Amino acid sequence: MADDFDLADAYAVETPDDNRDLYARWADTYESGFITDNAYRYHLGVAGAFLDAAGPDDGPVLDVGCGTGLVGEALRADPACPGPLDGLDLSTEMLDRARTKATADGHPVYAELHTGDLTAVLDLADGAYGGITSCGTFTHGHVGPAAFDELYRVARPGALFAIGVNPDHYVAHGFEARFAGDVAAGTITEPTVRWVPTYGAGPHVDQLSPVVVFRRR
Ligand SMILES: C[S@@+](CC[C@H](N)C(=O)[O-])C[C@H]1O[C@@H](n2cnc3c(N)ncnc32)[C@H](O)[C@@H]1O
């Protein structure tokens, strides 16, 4: 049963409680099933977009909706990744998997892992982070552009964002409009949008997803 989870289950999530329930059951097989079966590569595109724009002072970095830690592993595989790197997720079971991840030289991928809900107030200090990444989380219908109120709060001025958004949600769920409004308000720099491959196999092999890169002003 657990191996049967797929994108349809992820897209059916409507509330934070739905999400906790799904990923509590999916965490053990998320990588051996879905990620492997679909040759998932979205995390490489998000990490690459972040690293291509980052300088040494763009840490600490927060990976939001870090899940089992695939973005963190990709970031920490590059010695140029500014550190330290923390993760945040709603699912304690997914965070338990992320906690097991180590770099090639044996250090934990994530310095700190926070349980948090992107639809609520985060228990993180104002301006704590110099970089924010996210992959596969602005995909669930319940995580909309309002989450950026809190992400901007925990980002310090100049912080670098590289945020993956579901391609069907980017315009329809108001992300593009939110970022345009934030540029107009002087909150962020003009975003660049890089379209990256999401999967290397499976039914959605041709899907490209937008990774939105900008800085907090
Ligand atoms: C499809 S997984 C992606 C995980 C990882 N970033 C990756 O690329 O493999 C989506 C993750 O977002 C998390 N998530 C969903 N809604 C969330 C919310 N409201 N707050 C925090 N995390 C959330 C889920 O628990 C899950 O771990």
The ligand as an ORCA input file, in Angstrom:
! r2SCAN-3c Opt
* xyz 0 1
  C       6.676     16.728     -2.365
  S       7.465     16.915     -0.811
  C       8.979     17.692     -1.322
  C      10.084     17.439     -0.338
  C      11.470     17.873     -0.804
  N      11.612     19.316     -0.841
  C      11.794     17.268     -2.145
  O      12.000     18.008     -3.114
  O      11.858     16.021     -2.210
  C       6.561     18.277     -0.093
  C       6.972     18.571      1.349
  O       6.321     19.776      1.745
  C       5.906     19.624      3.074
  N       4.790     20.537      3.341
  C       3.564     20.510      2.758
  N       2.785     21.466      3.299
  C       3.553     22.115      4.214
  C       3.302     23.200      5.103
  N       2.095     23.788      5.164
  N       4.307     23.621      5.896
  C       5.525     23.029      5.848
  N       5.817     21.979      5.038
  C       4.835     21.534      4.237
  C       5.488     18.161      3.148
  O       5.413     17.697      4.487
  C       6.553     17.491      2.320
  O       7.646     17.061      3.087
*
